[in-house]
Amino acid sequence: MRSNSALRVLFTGSLRLKCRNACCQRWYFTFNGAECSGPLPIEAIIYLDQGSPELNSTINIHRTSSVEGLCEGISAGLVDIAVWVGTCSDYPPGDASTGWNSVSRIIIEELPK
């Protein structure tokens, strides 16, 4: 509603990462198609070390997690907010998913300055 406020966003739900070798994935929010730059990006990462090569096994972890933060400098009006899954710099990607077998929620709140 106001251009001099901050948006508080919260995702809570299941985050999953699976890989045979070391891998990393990043969950992050965008606002009107761009990541928040003020004060910082809103993100979370999951990194997994390698599975057991001698047992030919993979690591497949499901975690209930939260990703939360504040974003400032957004113009008043309709805002498109999304949660994305991307790669971590300098690490190979894994098989990531969001919201497995559980309820996921996104909560958005405008906070006046």
C-alpha positions as CSV (number, residue, x, y, z in Angstrom):
1,M,0.0,0.0,0.0
2,R,2.9,2.4,0.8
3,S,6.2,3.0,-0.9
4,N,8.0,3.9,2.3
5,S,7.3,0.5,4.0
6,A,9.0,-2.9,4.1
7,L,7.5,-6.2,3.1
8,R,8.1,-9.1,5.5
9,V,7.9,-12.4,3.8
10,L,8.0,-15.9,5.3
11,F,7.9,-19.3,3.7
12,T,7.5,-22.4,5.9
13,G,7.3,-25.9,4.6
14,S,9.3,-28.9,3.4
15,L,12.5,-28.4,1.5
16,R,14.2,-31.4,-0.1
17,L,17.6,-32.0,-1.6
18,K,18.8,-35.3,-3.1
19,C,22.2,-36.2,-4.6
20,R,24.8,-38.9,-4.9
21,N,27.8,-36.5,-4.8
22,A,28.1,-33.2,-3.0
23,C,25.5,-30.7,-4.0
24,C,23.8,-27.4,-3.0
25,Q,20.5,-25.6,-3.8
26,R,19.2,-22.2,-2.9
27,W,15.6,-21.1,-2.1
28,Y,15.0,-17.4,-2.5
29,F,12.2,-14.8,-2.9
30,T,11.7,-12.4,-5.8
31,F,9.6,-9.2,-5.9
32,N,8.2,-8.3,-9.3
33,G,10.7,-10.7,-10.8
34,A,13.8,-9.4,-9.1
35,E,15.6,-10.4,-5.9
36,C,15.5,-8.0,-3.0
37,S,18.6,-5.9,-2.8
38,G,17.6,-3.8,0.3
39,P,18.7,-4.6,2.8
40,L,19.7,-8.1,1.6
41,P,18.5,-11.0,-0.5
42,I,16.0,-13.3,1.3
43,E,17.4,-16.8,0.9
44,A,18.2,-20.2,2.4
45,I,20.6,-22.9,1.2
46,I,20.9,-26.6,1.8
47,Y,24.3,-28.2,1.2
48,L,24.8,-32.0,1.2
49,D,28.1,-33.7,1.3
50,Q,28.5,-36.8,-0.9
51,G,26.6,-40.1,-0.2
52,S,28.4,-43.4,0.3
53,P,30.2,-44.4,-2.9
54,E,31.0,-47.9,-1.6
55,L,27.3,-48.5,-0.9
56,N,26.2,-46.7,-4.1
57,S,23.8,-44.6,-2.0
58,T,22.4,-41.1,-2.2
59,I,21.5,-38.6,0.4
60,N,17.8,-37.6,0.3
61,I,16.9,-35.2,3.0
62,H,13.5,-33.6,3.6
63,R,13.5,-30.7,6.1
64,T,10.7,-28.5,7.4
65,S,12.3,-25.1,7.0
66,S,11.6,-21.4,7.1
67,V,12.9,-18.7,4.8
68,E,12.2,-15.2,6.1
69,G,13.3,-11.6,5.7
70,L,12.5,-8.0,5.0
71,C,12.6,-6.2,1.6
72,E,12.5,-2.4,1.3
73,G,12.3,0.0,-1.6
74,I,9.3,-1.6,-3.3
75,S,6.9,0.7,-5.0
76,A,3.3,1.0,-3.8
77,G,0.8,-1.1,-5.7
78,L,0.4,-4.8,-6.7
79,V,3.5,-6.8,-6.0
80,D,4.2,-10.3,-7.5
81,I,6.1,-12.3,-4.9
82,A,7.5,-15.7,-5.6
83,V,9.7,-18.4,-4.1
84,W,12.3,-19.9,-6.5
85,V,14.9,-22.7,-6.3
86,G,18.3,-22.0,-7.8
87,T,21.9,-23.1,-7.7
88,C,24.6,-22.1,-5.2
89,S,27.6,-20.5,-6.7
90,D,30.6,-22.8,-7.1
91,Y,28.7,-26.0,-6.2
92,P,27.0,-28.6,-8.4
93,P,23.1,-28.7,-8.2
94,G,21.1,-31.6,-6.8
95,D,17.6,-32.7,-7.2
96,A,15.5,-30.2,-5.2
97,S,11.8,-30.0,-4.5
98,T,9.6,-27.9,-2.3
99,G,6.5,-28.8,-0.3
100,W,6.7,-32.6,-0.2
101,N,3.9,-34.4,1.8
102,S,3.2,-31.3,4.0
103,V,1.5,-28.0,4.1
104,S,3.5,-25.0,2.9
105,R,2.7,-21.4,3.7
106,I,3.8,-18.0,2.4
107,I,3.0,-15.1,4.7
108,I,3.4,-11.5,3.5
109,E,3.1,-8.5,5.8
110,E,3.6,-4.8,5.1
111,L,5.5,-3.1,7.9
112,P,5.5,0.7,8.1
113,K,8.8,2.4,8.7
